[in-house]
Amino acid sequence: MFATTFLGHQGWAFRTEKAAILVDPLLREDFGDIHALEYRVWPPRVWTPEAFPRLDAVVLSHEHDDHFDIPSLAKLHRDIPIYLSARSSYAARTILEQMGFTVHDLVPGHSVRIADLEVTPFTGDHLTTNCGDEWDTLPFLVRSTEGHGSFFSMVDIPITQAHVEWAAAKAMRPGLISWTNNALDWSHMAGYLKERVEGTQQCFMNMGVGHKLIEQTWGTPQGMITCAGGFSFTGGKSWLNERVFCVDTEQVCKLIGNVYKKEKFWAGVPGQTWTLKANKLASVEERTPWLATEPRDTWPKRGRGGGTPEDFEPATGTTAFDRAKLEAGLADLAASLVGGPLFRGLASVLATECNGKKPTFSFVLRTDADPLVYEYAPTRCAFVPGTRDTIAGLECYASDLAAVLAGELGAITLTFDRARLWHDLAGRIGFDPFAELHRVSHPLRKPDAYLRSYERIWQRQRDVAPTLGRG
């Protein structure tokens, strides 16, 4: 048999009669430390840790903290080997070794055998598709070497013909397919963005295109499971639950099920377990002995309720900042912008289109006193003191931007109600400062800073007893 259990968000457990592994596990309810966010796994879960299975390995597809969660890993026995994306930064490997794990590289194209389970990682297509900052993310195929079934996931990477061909070369017929829903609505922080109301329909269409590609290239899957977007906000950020989540995955599965009436589609919930035998779906259970989902009436409400934005607080918890550190970070950002998409957009603007405003963008940075304003000066390759009289800009706390530029917080820190944007030429050119901030604050760009952050998180977990995963 080949069994797949959904852990929540994008975590999975795979079991046969001889082996058990986890992929990208979140083993606690609250996460998001590296971004100073207040995430909680959604739907909420019920754990029975004494029934937790013995593990033979843990696989980490990449370094983003909804997949690479240090407090979750601290709960695992250190004799469990970890297979980490070989494309991740040395900071990730170093902290795992400091925690006492044996770390193996997960190399794209090279399969790993764990008893009768085989894990084959692939890579993203970073040439013809936009993968965002998922540079170290490895899509993967897990299969039973005894022919009972397989599971294929693109994780956070867009699917292409090549990916399906790679998977088909490892498994003659498709088993279970995971479909990732990462769609979010960012209109809460930008007045020029319309509320995203077509997310469910778009997800259905994209899933249909992916399904068709898989069916034509590989065959008909035994089932498709939607995942991701498996978090909610708590405390003062709770209003975001009714603003950012724009896809109803249950409705998506219903829509695509109406098209492919003989096939199975699920909006996965934690504990749900699919068992394949001889590559045929044998059973679907709604829970396992060690994991289940809380009753639906306890789930935090998400959807299109029109939550109202409130004035935001600094992610760092302070308005204090080091101005020299901030300006050093801005100099690094200015150098990285040259030739990039934002730079090219600004270089394409006519002065007559700007209605008297400067054809550039600025940062308006909140402090305890008057805001600091820095505008981007392409001809000087620098950010210089200026005004907000630019065609586009971002407002946030100076302390937060300094931390992001230093690699102490990820750029996603600023997206969930920690910033406001304006853009007067939204229909003309793109303005995505977060893509640029991702590049300068990514672990691959600032590994030393990330290692220090990982060490601080690990320091807080040193008293956690490793109780999971060893029989």
C-alpha positions as CSV (number, residue, x, y, z in Angstrom):
1,M,0.0,0.0,0.0
2,F,0.9,3.7,-0.5
3,A,-0.7,6.1,1.9
4,T,-0.7,9.9,1.7
5,T,-1.8,12.1,4.7
6,F,-2.4,15.8,4.4
7,L,-0.8,17.6,7.4
8,G,-2.2,21.0,6.5
9,H,-1.0,24.0,4.4
10,Q,1.6,22.2,2.2
11,G,2.8,19.4,4.6
12,W,2.5,15.7,3.7
13,A,3.1,12.3,5.3
14,F,3.8,9.3,3.1
15,R,3.7,5.7,4.4
16,T,4.1,2.2,3.2
17,E,4.3,-1.0,5.2
18,K,8.1,-0.5,5.4
19,A,8.7,3.3,5.6
20,A,7.2,6.7,6.7
21,I,8.4,10.1,5.7
22,L,7.3,13.7,6.1
23,V,7.6,16.5,3.6
24,D,7.5,20.2,4.7
25,P,5.8,19.5,8.1
26,L,4.3,22.2,10.3
27,L,4.1,20.4,13.6
28,R,2.7,23.4,15.6
29,E,-0.2,25.6,15.1
30,D,1.4,29.1,15.1
31,F,4.3,29.8,12.7
32,G,5.9,32.7,10.8
33,D,8.7,33.6,13.2
34,I,11.2,34.6,10.5
35,H,8.8,37.2,9.1
36,A,7.3,38.4,12.4
37,L,3.9,37.3,11.2
38,E,1.0,35.8,13.2
39,Y,0.0,32.8,11.1
40,R,-2.0,29.9,12.4
41,V,-2.6,26.6,10.5
42,W,-6.0,26.6,8.9
43,P,-8.2,24.6,9.2
44,P,-7.3,24.0,12.9
45,R,-6.0,20.6,13.8
46,V,-6.3,18.0,16.5
47,W,-3.0,16.1,17.3
48,T,-2.6,12.9,19.1
49,P,1.1,12.9,19.5
50,E,1.4,9.5,21.3
51,A,0.1,7.9,18.1
52,F,2.5,9.8,15.8
53,P,4.2,7.3,13.4
54,R,7.9,6.3,13.5
55,L,9.7,8.3,10.8
56,D,12.5,7.2,8.5
57,A,13.2,10.7,7.0
58,V,12.0,14.3,6.7
59,V,12.2,16.1,3.3
60,L,12.3,19.9,3.1
61,S,11.5,21.2,-0.4
62,H,12.9,24.7,0.2
63,E,13.7,27.3,2.8
64,H,10.6,29.4,3.1
65,D,9.3,29.3,6.6
66,D,6.0,27.8,5.8
67,H,8.0,24.7,4.7
68,F,11.1,25.1,6.8
69,D,9.9,25.7,10.3
70,I,12.6,25.5,13.0
71,P,10.2,25.1,16.0
72,S,8.4,22.3,14.2
73,L,11.7,20.5,13.5
74,A,12.8,20.9,17.1
75,K,10.0,18.4,18.1
76,L,11.6,15.6,16.0
77,H,14.1,13.1,17.2
78,R,17.6,13.9,16.0
79,D,18.2,10.4,14.6
80,I,15.7,11.2,11.8
81,P,17.7,12.2,8.7
82,I,16.7,15.3,6.9
83,Y,16.9,15.8,3.1
84,L,17.2,19.5,2.3
85,S,16.9,21.2,-1.1
86,A,20.4,21.4,-2.3
87,R,19.5,24.9,-3.7
88,S,18.8,26.3,-0.2
89,S,21.3,28.6,1.5
90,Y,24.1,27.3,3.7
91,A,22.3,29.0,6.6
92,A,19.5,26.4,6.5
93,R,21.9,23.5,6.4
94,T,24.0,25.0,9.2
95,I,21.1,25.5,11.6
96,L,19.8,22.0,11.1
97,E,23.3,20.6,11.9
98,Q,23.5,22.8,15.0
99,M,20.2,21.3,16.1
100,G,21.8,17.9,15.8
101,F,20.3,16.5,12.6
102,T,22.2,14.7,9.9
103,V,21.5,16.6,6.7
104,H,21.6,15.2,3.2
105,D,21.4,17.2,-0.1
106,L,18.2,16.8,-2.1
107,V,19.6,17.2,-5.6
108,P,17.3,17.9,-8.5
109,G,17.1,14.8,-10.7
110,H,18.7,12.5,-8.2
111,S,16.3,10.0,-6.6
112,V,16.5,9.1,-2.9
113,R,15.5,5.6,-1.7
114,I,14.0,5.2,1.8
115,A,13.1,1.5,2.1
116,D,10.4,1.1,-0.5
117,L,9.7,4.8,-0.9
118,E,11.5,6.8,-3.6
119,V,11.7,10.6,-3.6
120,T,12.7,12.3,-6.8
121,P,13.1,16.1,-6.7
122,F,12.9,18.3,-9.8
123,T,13.6,21.9,-10.3
124,G,11.6,25.0,-11.3
125,D,11.6,26.4,-14.8
126,H,13.1,29.8,-14.0
127,L,13.7,30.7,-17.7
128,T,10.2,30.7,-19.2
129,T,7.9,31.0,-16.1
130,N,7.7,33.5,-13.2
131,C,8.6,31.5,-10.1
132,G,8.8,34.6,-7.8
133,D,11.5,34.0,-5.2
134,E,11.1,30.3,-5.2
135,W,14.7,29.8,-6.4
136,D,15.5,26.9,-4.1
137,T,12.1,25.2,-4.4
138,L,12.1,21.6,-5.6
139,P,8.9,20.0,-7.0
140,F,8.9,16.3,-6.2
141,L,7.5,12.9,-6.9
142,V,7.2,10.3,-4.2
143,R,6.4,6.7,-5.3
144,S,6.2,3.2,-4.0
145,T,8.9,1.1,-5.6
146,E,6.6,-1.9,-5.3
147,G,4.1,-0.2,-7.6
148,H,1.4,0.7,-5.2
149,G,1.2,4.4,-6.2
150,S,2.7,7.8,-6.3
151,F,2.3,11.5,-5.4
152,F,3.4,14.4,-7.5
153,S,3.6,18.0,-6.3
154,M,4.9,21.2,-7.9
155,V,5.0,22.8,-4.4
156,D,5.1,26.5,-5.3
157,I,6.4,26.3,-8.8
158,P,4.3,26.7,-12.1
159,I,3.9,23.4,-13.9
160,T,5.3,22.9,-17.4
161,Q,5.4,20.1,-20.0
162,A,8.9,19.2,-18.9
163,H,7.8,18.6,-15.3
164,V,5.1,16.2,-16.3
165,E,7.5,14.4,-18.6
166,W,10.1,14.1,-15.8
167,A,7.4,12.7,-13.4
168,A,6.1,10.3,-16.1
169,A,9.7,8.9,-16.6
170,K,9.7,7.9,-12.9
171,A,6.1,6.6,-12.6
172,M,4.3,4.9,-15.5
173,R,0.9,6.2,-14.5
174,P,0.0,9.2,-12.3
175,G,-1.3,8.5,-8.8
176,L,-2.3,11.4,-6.6
177,I,-1.6,15.0,-7.8
178,S,-1.3,18.0,-5.5
179,W,-2.5,21.3,-6.8
180,T,-1.2,24.5,-5.1
181,N,-3.4,27.5,-4.5
182,N,-1.2,30.4,-3.6
183,A,-3.7,33.1,-4.8
184,L,-4.1,36.1,-2.4
185,D,-5.8,39.5,-2.6
186,W,-3.4,42.4,-1.9
187,S,-6.0,45.2,-2.5
188,H,-6.1,46.0,1.3
189,M,-2.8,47.8,1.0
190,A,-3.1,49.5,-2.4
191,G,-6.0,51.8,-3.3
192,Y,-5.2,51.4,-7.0
193,L,-5.8,47.6,-6.8
194,K,-9.4,46.3,-7.2
195,E,-10.7,43.7,-4.9
196,R,-9.9,40.3,-6.3
197,V,-13.2,38.6,-6.9
198,E,-12.4,36.2,-9.7
199,G,-9.8,34.1,-7.7
200,T,-12.0,31.0,-7.5
201,Q,-12.8,31.0,-11.2
202,Q,-9.1,31.6,-12.1
203,C,-7.9,28.8,-9.9
204,F,-10.5,26.5,-11.5
205,M,-9.3,27.4,-15.0
206,N,-5.6,27.0,-14.0
207,M,-6.2,23.7,-12.4
208,G,-8.1,22.6,-15.5
209,V,-5.1,23.5,-17.7
210,G,-2.8,21.6,-15.4
211,H,-5.1,18.6,-15.3
212,K,-5.3,18.5,-19.1
213,L,-1.5,18.7,-19.4
214,I,-1.1,15.8,-17.0
215,E,-3.8,13.7,-18.6
216,Q,-2.5,14.2,-22.2
217,T,1.2,13.7,-21.3
218,W,1.0,11.1,-18.4
219,G,-2.5,9.8,-18.0
220,T,-5.6,10.2,-15.8
221,P,-4.7,10.7,-12.1
222,Q,-6.3,8.7,-9.3
223,G,-7.2,12.0,-7.8
224,M,-6.2,15.7,-7.4
225,I,-5.9,17.4,-4.0
226,T,-5.8,21.2,-3.5
227,C,-3.5,22.6,-0.8
228,A,-1.7,25.7,0.3
229,G,-3.3,28.9,1.6
230,G,-3.6,26.9,4.8
231,F,-3.2,29.6,7.3
232,S,-5.3,32.3,9.1
233,F,-4.4,35.4,11.0
234,T,-4.9,36.0,14.7
235,G,-5.1,38.9,17.1
236,G,-5.1,42.4,15.6
237,K,-4.6,40.9,12.1
238,S,-7.8,38.8,12.2
239,W,-9.5,41.2,9.8
240,L,-7.1,40.1,7.1
241,N,-8.9,36.7,7.0
242,E,-11.8,38.3,5.2
243,R,-9.7,40.3,2.8
244,V,-6.7,38.3,1.6
245,F,-8.2,34.9,0.8
246,C,-9.8,35.0,-2.6
247,V,-10.2,31.4,-3.6
248,D,-12.8,28.9,-2.3
249,T,-11.0,25.6,-3.0
250,E,-14.1,23.5,-2.2
251,Q,-15.9,25.4,-4.9
252,V,-12.9,24.9,-7.3
253,C,-13.1,21.1,-6.7
254,K,-16.8,21.1,-7.3
255,L,-16.4,23.0,-10.6
256,I,-13.7,20.8,-12.0
257,G,-15.5,17.7,-10.8
258,N,-18.5,18.8,-12.9
259,V,-16.2,18.8,-15.9
260,Y,-14.5,15.4,-15.1
261,K,-17.4,13.5,-13.6
262,K,-15.6,10.2,-13.3
263,E,-12.6,11.6,-11.5
264,K,-12.0,12.6,-7.9
265,F,-11.0,16.1,-6.6
266,W,-10.5,17.1,-2.9
267,A,-9.9,20.3,-1.0
268,G,-7.5,18.7,1.5
269,V,-8.1,19.0,5.2
270,P,-5.6,17.9,7.9
271,G,-5.6,14.2,8.7
272,Q,-7.3,13.3,5.4
273,T,-5.6,10.1,4.1
274,W,-5.6,8.5,0.7
275,T,-4.5,4.9,0.3
276,L,-3.5,3.4,-3.1
277,K,-2.9,-0.2,-3.9
278,A,-1.6,-1.4,-7.3
279,N,-1.9,2.3,-8.2
280,K,-5.6,2.3,-7.7
281,L,-7.4,4.4,-5.1
282,A,-8.4,1.9,-2.4
283,S,-9.7,4.2,0.4
284,V,-10.1,7.8,1.6
285,E,-10.2,8.4,5.4
286,E,-11.1,11.7,6.9
287,R,-8.6,11.3,9.8
288,T,-5.7,9.3,11.0
289,P,-5.1,8.0,14.6
290,W,-2.6,10.9,15.1
291,L,-4.2,13.8,13.2
292,A,-7.6,15.2,12.5
293,T,-9.4,18.5,11.7
294,E,-11.4,20.4,14.3
295,P,-15.1,20.6,13.7
296,R,-16.0,23.0,10.9
297,D,-17.9,25.4,13.1
298,T,-14.7,26.1,15.0
299,W,-12.7,27.3,11.9
300,P,-11.8,31.0,11.8
301,K,-14.0,32.6,9.2
302,R,-12.2,33.3,5.9
303,G,-13.6,34.7,2.7
304,R,-15.0,37.9,1.3
305,G,-16.4,39.6,4.3
306,G,-14.9,43.0,3.7
307,G,-12.6,43.2,6.7
308,T,-11.6,46.8,7.2
309,P,-7.9,47.8,7.1
310,E,-6.6,49.3,10.3
311,D,-3.5,51.5,10.8
312,F,-0.6,49.2,11.1
313,E,2.1,48.7,13.7
314,P,5.8,48.0,13.0
315,A,6.7,44.3,12.4
316,T,9.8,44.8,14.5
317,G,7.8,45.9,17.5
318,T,9.7,49.2,17.6
319,T,10.1,52.4,15.8
320,A,13.8,52.7,16.7
321,F,16.2,52.1,13.8
322,D,19.8,52.6,12.8
323,R,19.9,55.2,10.1
324,A,23.3,54.2,8.8
325,K,22.1,50.6,8.5
326,L,19.0,51.7,6.7
327,E,20.9,53.8,4.2
328,A,23.5,51.0,3.6
329,G,20.5,48.7,2.8
330,L,19.1,51.3,0.4
331,A,22.4,51.6,-1.4
332,D,22.5,47.8,-1.8
333,L,18.9,47.8,-3.2
334,A,19.6,50.7,-5.6
335,A,22.5,48.8,-7.1
336,S,20.4,45.7,-7.5
337,L,17.6,47.6,-9.3
338,V,19.7,48.4,-12.4
339,G,18.4,46.6,-15.4
340,G,15.6,44.9,-13.5
341,P,11.8,45.0,-14.3
342,L,11.1,48.0,-12.0
343,F,14.1,49.9,-13.5
344,R,12.9,49.1,-17.0
345,G,9.4,50.3,-16.3
346,L,10.6,53.6,-15.0
347,A,12.9,54.0,-18.0
348,S,9.8,53.6,-20.3
349,V,7.8,56.5,-18.9
350,L,7.3,59.8,-20.7
351,A,7.5,62.9,-18.6
352,T,4.2,64.0,-20.0
353,E,2.5,61.0,-18.5
354,C,3.4,61.9,-15.0
355,N,1.1,64.9,-14.3
356,G,3.9,66.9,-12.9
357,K,5.2,64.1,-10.6
358,K,8.7,62.6,-10.7
359,P,9.0,59.5,-12.9
360,T,10.3,57.4,-10.1
361,F,9.2,55.8,-6.9
362,S,9.9,56.6,-3.2
363,F,9.8,55.1,0.2
364,V,7.9,57.0,2.9
365,L,9.3,55.7,6.2
366,R,7.5,56.2,9.4
367,T,9.5,57.1,12.5
368,D,8.8,58.6,15.9
369,A,9.1,62.0,14.3
370,D,8.3,63.2,10.8
371,P,8.5,60.5,8.1
372,L,11.8,60.0,6.2
373,V,11.3,60.0,2.4
374,Y,13.9,58.5,0.0
375,E,13.3,58.6,-3.7
376,Y,15.1,56.4,-6.2
377,A,17.5,58.3,-8.5
378,P,18.5,55.9,-11.3
379,T,21.1,58.2,-12.7
380,R,22.9,58.2,-9.4
381,C,22.2,54.5,-8.6
382,A,21.1,55.6,-5.2
383,F,18.1,56.5,-3.0
384,V,18.3,60.2,-2.1
385,P,16.3,62.4,0.3
386,G,13.2,63.5,-1.6
387,T,9.4,63.9,-1.4
388,R,6.5,61.6,-2.0
389,D,5.7,63.5,-5.1
390,T,6.6,60.5,-7.3
391,I,4.4,58.4,-9.6
392,A,4.6,55.4,-7.2
393,G,5.8,54.6,-3.7
394,L,5.6,52.4,-0.6
395,E,4.9,53.6,2.9
396,C,6.1,51.5,5.9
397,Y,8.1,51.8,9.1
398,A,11.7,52.7,8.8
399,S,12.6,50.0,11.3
400,D,10.8,47.4,9.2
401,L,12.5,48.4,6.0
402,A,15.9,48.5,7.6
403,A,15.3,44.9,9.0
404,V,14.2,43.6,5.6
405,L,17.1,45.2,3.7
406,A,19.5,43.7,6.3
407,G,18.0,40.2,5.8
408,E,16.7,40.1,9.3
409,L,13.1,39.8,8.1
410,G,11.8,38.5,4.8
411,A,10.0,40.9,2.4
412,I,6.7,39.2,2.9
413,T,6.8,40.9,6.3
414,L,5.6,44.1,4.7
415,T,2.8,42.6,2.7
416,F,0.2,41.6,5.3
417,D,-0.9,45.0,6.5
418,R,2.6,46.4,7.2
419,A,2.7,48.8,4.3
420,R,0.7,51.0,1.9
421,L,1.3,51.5,-1.8
422,W,0.4,54.1,-4.4
423,H,0.9,54.0,-8.1
424,D,-0.4,56.6,-10.5
425,L,0.5,54.7,-13.7
426,A,-0.8,51.3,-12.7
427,G,-2.3,50.7,-16.1
428,R,0.9,51.7,-17.9
429,I,3.8,50.1,-16.0
430,G,4.2,47.5,-13.2
431,F,5.3,48.5,-9.7
432,D,6.2,45.6,-7.6
433,P,8.7,46.7,-4.9
434,F,8.3,43.4,-3.1
435,A,9.8,41.4,-5.9
436,E,12.9,43.6,-5.7
437,L,12.9,43.4,-1.9
438,H,12.7,39.6,-2.1
439,R,15.8,39.5,-4.2
440,V,17.9,41.6,-1.7
441,S,16.5,40.0,1.4
442,H,16.4,36.3,0.4
443,P,18.5,33.8,2.3
444,L,20.6,33.1,-0.8
445,R,21.5,36.8,-0.8
446,K,21.9,37.3,3.0
447,P,22.8,33.9,4.4
448,D,24.8,35.2,7.4
449,A,21.9,37.4,8.5
450,Y,19.4,34.5,8.1
451,L,21.7,32.2,10.1
452,R,21.7,34.7,13.0
453,S,17.9,34.8,12.8
454,Y,17.6,31.0,12.7
455,E,20.0,30.8,15.7
456,R,17.8,33.2,17.7
457,I,14.7,31.1,16.9
458,W,16.5,27.9,17.7
459,Q,17.7,29.4,21.0
460,R,14.1,29.8,22.1
461,Q,13.4,26.1,21.3
462,R,16.4,24.5,23.1
463,D,14.2,23.3,26.0
464,V,11.7,21.6,23.6
465,A,12.0,17.8,24.1
466,P,12.2,15.9,20.8
467,T,9.3,13.5,21.2
468,L,8.0,12.9,17.7
469,G,9.1,10.4,15.0
470,R,10.9,7.6,16.8
471,G,9.2,4.4,17.5
